[in-house]
Amino acid sequence: MNLSDATWRKSSRSSGGGNGDCVEVAIGSDSVMVRDSKQPSGPVLAFTPAQWQAFITAVCHEQLPPTGR
């Protein structure tokens, strides 16, 4: 996916309260890209659709290890 053609979106839950920290996602036919919404020209992480689906499944089933924070 070409970054200039990407349509970025963020969760509808990201606008309420908090400090505005969130990520944006652009979904294409061959990749899913993630970036920090506060740094739109910063680094982008790219995943295959299968990798992204595995991540979402792990989040939904609370299968990710703690971050240590």
C-alpha positions as CSV (number, residue, x, y, z in Angstrom):
1,M,0.0,0.0,0.0
2,N,1.3,3.4,-0.9
3,L,1.3,5.7,2.1
4,S,0.1,8.7,0.0
5,D,-3.0,6.7,-0.9
6,A,-3.7,5.5,2.6
7,T,-6.9,6.4,4.3
8,W,-6.1,6.5,8.0
9,R,-8.7,6.1,10.7
10,K,-8.7,5.9,14.5
11,S,-11.1,4.3,16.9
12,S,-14.3,6.3,17.7
13,R,-13.5,5.7,21.3
14,S,-10.2,7.6,21.1
15,S,-11.8,11.0,21.1
16,G,-13.4,10.9,24.6
17,G,-11.3,11.8,27.6
18,G,-7.7,10.8,28.2
19,N,-4.7,12.6,26.8
20,G,-5.4,12.0,23.1
21,D,-2.8,9.2,22.7
22,C,-4.0,6.8,20.1
23,V,-3.0,5.0,16.9
24,E,-4.4,5.2,13.4
25,V,-4.8,2.3,11.1
26,A,-4.9,2.1,7.3
27,I,-6.2,-1.2,5.8
28,G,-5.2,-2.2,2.3
29,S,-5.6,-5.4,0.3
30,D,-2.1,-6.5,1.0
31,S,-1.1,-4.7,4.2
32,V,-2.4,-3.1,7.4
33,M,-0.4,-0.1,8.6
34,V,-0.4,1.5,12.0
35,R,1.0,4.8,13.1
36,D,1.0,7.2,16.1
37,S,-1.8,9.8,15.5
38,K,0.3,12.6,17.0
39,Q,3.1,11.9,14.5
40,P,1.5,11.3,11.2
41,S,4.8,11.8,9.3
42,G,6.6,9.5,11.7
43,P,7.3,5.8,11.5
44,V,4.7,3.3,10.3
45,L,4.4,-0.4,11.2
46,A,3.2,-2.7,8.4
47,F,1.6,-6.0,8.9
48,T,0.1,-8.7,6.6
49,P,-3.7,-9.1,7.0
50,A,-3.0,-12.5,8.7
51,Q,-0.6,-10.9,11.2
52,W,-3.1,-8.2,12.0
53,Q,-5.9,-10.7,12.4
54,A,-3.8,-12.7,14.8
55,F,-3.1,-9.6,16.8
56,I,-6.7,-8.6,17.0
57,T,-7.7,-12.1,18.0
58,A,-5.1,-12.2,20.8
59,V,-6.3,-8.8,22.1
60,C,-10.0,-9.9,22.0
61,H,-9.1,-13.1,23.9
62,E,-6.7,-11.3,26.3
63,Q,-3.8,-13.5,25.2
64,L,-1.1,-10.9,25.1
65,P,1.6,-10.9,27.8
66,P,1.7,-7.9,30.2
67,T,3.9,-5.0,29.1
68,G,5.6,-4.5,32.5
69,R,4.2,-1.0,32.9
